[in-house]
């Protein structure tokens, strides 16, 4: 399943079930996962560590 298909299915679920309050939570999870993937092997780790 492609990433676009997954996002479309998620959006359809939110739209059908009227669960728009879940959107900010999902967006935060996506941003944090991208941050974790980006920071795994870079010199930015000490700076990100200080945020948490």
C-alpha positions, -999 to 999 in steps of 0.1 A, spaced: 0 0 0 14 34 -9 18 62 15 -6 84 -5 -32 57 -3 -27 54 35 -31 91 39 -62 91 17 -78 63 37 -70 81 70 -85 113 57 -116 94 46 -119 78 80 -116 112 97 -142 128 74 -167 99 76 -165 94 113 -163 132 121 -132 127 141 -114 159 131 -101 163 166 -77 134 158 -60 154 131 -37 175 153 -26 144 172 -18 125 140 1 155 126 22 157 158 30 120 155 41 124 119 63 154 127 80 136 156 86 105 135 102 125 108 123 142 134 134 109 148 143 95 114 162 127 105 182 129 137 192 92 140 225 97 124 234 134 124 253 159 145 220 176 156 214 149 182 228 170 212 206 199 203 174 179 199 182 161 232 182 194 250 146 200 238 133 171 257 
